[in-house]
Amino acid sequence: MKTIRNENDRAEMIRRLNGLDSGAQPLWGKMNVEQMLSHLAQTSEWPFVRTVPDRSNLFSRTIIKPLVIYLLPMPKDVKMPREVDQLQDGRPPKGFDE
């Protein structure tokens, strides 16, 4: 699994972000490039500004989590909480060049 802690993975992520074009059409969901960047920035701040209650149990930690993270493909159109959904209450994008 790719991680921002791995130097090669981080370099690839930066390369891909630097290659974005404001006119690009979405390949995955409904957000445009500006909304996607705002969404990434907002969700990356979560671990530092938000306390999330642990609702897991033994089954979800030992069976479900490894399946979802390592084996199953990422599903499309997964609903995010309203506060980070760019089409609802998410932080408005500042503009592609800012």
C-alpha angles and dihedrals in degrees: 000000000000117000136185088232091067111084095217093047091047091050090051092050091050091048091051093047091049090052095057119120121205090226095054117127118233115260096184115027142349103285123105121225095270092050092046092052091048090048092051092048093048096047092046088060094055098090089055102043107027135061112214117198114236106244095166127118134193093275095049093046098045104032112016100040096053090046093051096043102039112018115027122070116248108265120230125240096024108172115241125201111279093248092065099031104109091206092055127023101337122131108281115249116254096214133284097263097046 
